[in-house]
Amino acid sequence: MSEEKFDAIIVGAGIAGLVAGYILAKEGQDVLIIERGNYPGSKNMTGGRLYTHSLEKIMPDFAKEAPVQRKIIHEKISMMTEESAFTIDYTSPKLGVQGKDSYSVIRGEFDQWLAEKAEEAGAQIIPGIRVDDLIKRDGKVCGVIAGEDELEAEVVIIAEGVNSLLTQKLGFRGELKPDEVAVGAKEIIALPENVIEDRFQLNSGEGAAWLFVGSPSAGRVGGGFLYTNKSTISLGVVCTLADLHKAEKILPQMVEDFKYHPAISPLIKDGKMVEYSGHLVPEGGFNMIPKLVGDGVLVIGDAAGFCINIGYAIRGMDLAVTSAECAAKAIIEAKGKGNYSEATLTKYKQLLDESYVMKDLKLYKNFPQFMETERIFNEYPVMITNMMESMFVIDGDPSQPLMTAMKKHVKKVGMRNIIKDGIKGVKSL
């Protein structure tokens, strides 16, 4: 057993754990961050975007220094079948306003930078160590057990990701349910910067975020995604675990077919795959949040299930940052009182409730159930692309009135189903 006792031990050096460590260390607390990977970010395959508003409040102007990739100024959403795609494309200077902007990031690089900031603030980071259990005395968490080592602390922050075994061991939640998580597979495809900018109609430093519904996930609950980085493209598919076993394709085949779709293949032509990876993503939203506070322990980030997927936007990193900030503030107050009981640390929950985190999670709490509507992923993409075919394919046959042509496609899905799903979707938002 180590004779040193830390103010806080943080399990997991992802964005949530590192931000919590950074804030606490800046306040003079003795902080140890333990990471299972060989270095912070080594296990993180997230190829996505960081909404800056949360981290901007903690590290003003961080994007000028951090290894962010491209500022997202194009938002695209596509309904896709095996052969066709219907796309909505939104671009605006408002997407680039500081504090309201977002960047594509490669977390392996970004997390290393964030770790350097935490260390500069005074936090200690030990990589390559797995935390197997927690030390508990009289119901209070007093530290962690890592192999043969026991490390003590006034408080432990669990930030080990969505499949948090420590949270389970505490009894804060049970086994993950198949409908609470999705499996994501992603490729990073290298292309020259100028080629990416030409193909996606971008200026230097600008980026695009593109979400796909329908054929990428083989008509199952999930979808495809594409993010432009400086000289790479992050391309992948996510499918809810509960629905994956129903699919006619395995996930790697979905990714491969997605790459060769007529709407995608020209965008990645001559690109070289430089990375392939996959991991679990929290999908349950508000309804999968575990117990967050105990005597001497807090749960933050993905381990707390803090993720919002509302179809047109997927958020997790900004929620992770704010949950880390709220946890750090609660611990700072607890140290001032010399009391790390659950009653004192409940300040964390109070701060979360006052922030956008819980307000947004509660607002969209019914959306995961709405997204289980299978028509969204098969019948509606077919209906919409067939409508576009009726409008734009000219073959020399006498034209039908547009309304007649549209009714034909609507009838296949059923107006009653469309109205029912529309009402359900509006209520869930």
Stockholm file with secondary structure:
# STOCKHOLM 1.0

chainA/1-429         MSEEKFDAIIVGAGIAGLVAGYILAKEGQDVLIIERGNYPGSKNMTGGRLYTHSLEKIMPDFAKEAPVQRKIIHEKISMMTEESAFTIDYTSPKLGVQGKDSYSVIRGEFDQWLAEKAEEAGAQIIPGIRVDDLIKRDGKVCGVIAGEDELEAEVVIIAEGVNSLLTQKLGFRGELKPDEVAVGAKEIIALPENVIEDRFQLNSGEGAAWLFVGSPSAGRVGGGFLYTNKSTISLGVVCTLADLHKAEKILPQMVEDFKYHPAISPLIKDGKMVEYSGHLVPEGGFNMIPKLVGDGVLVIGDAAGFCINIGYAIRGMDLAVTSAECAAKAIIEAKGKGNYSEATLTKYKQLLDESYVMKDLKLYKNFPQFMETERIFNEYPVMITNMMESMFVIDGDPSQPLMTAMKKHVKKVGMRNIIKDGIKGVKSL
#=GR chainA/1-429 SS CCSCEEEEEEECCSHHHHHHHHHHHHTTCCEEEEESSSSTTTTCCCEEEEETHHHHHHSTTGGGTSCCCCEEEEEEEEEECSSCEEEEEEECGGGGSTTTCEEEEEHHHHHHHHHHHHHHHTCEEEESCCCCEEEEETTEEEEEEETTEEEEEEEEEECCCSSCHHHHHTTSSCSCCGGGEEEEEEEEEECCHHHHHHHTTCCTTEEEEEEEEEGGGTTSSEEEEEEECSSEEEEEEEEEHHHHTTSSSCHHHHHHHHHTSTTTTTTSTTCEEEEEEEEEEECCGGGGCCCCEETTEEECGGGGTCCEECSSCEECHHHHHHHHHHHHHHHHHHHHHTCCSHHHHTHHHHHHHHSHHHHHHHHTTTHHHHTTCGGGGTHHHHHHHHHHHHHHCCCSSCCCCHHHHHHHHHHHHCHHHHHHHHHHHHHHC
#=GC SS_cons         CCSCEEEEEEECCSHHHHHHHHHHHHTTCCEEEEESSSSTTTTCCCEEEEETHHHHHHSTTGGGTSCCCCEEEEEEEEEECSSCEEEEEEECGGGGSTTTCEEEEEHHHHHHHHHHHHHHHTCEEEESCCCCEEEEETTEEEEEEETTEEEEEEEEEECCCSSCHHHHHTTSSCSCCGGGEEEEEEEEEECCHHHHHHHTTCCTTEEEEEEEEEGGGTTSSEEEEEEECSSEEEEEEEEEHHHHTTSSSCHHHHHHHHHTSTTTTTTSTTCEEEEEEEEEEECCGGGGCCCCEETTEEECGGGGTCCEECSSCEECHHHHHHHHHHHHHHHHHHHHHTCCSHHHHTHHHHHHHHSHHHHHHHHTTTHHHHTTCGGGGTHHHHHHHHHHHHHHCCCSSCCCCHHHHHHHHHHHHCHHHHHHHHHHHHHHC
//
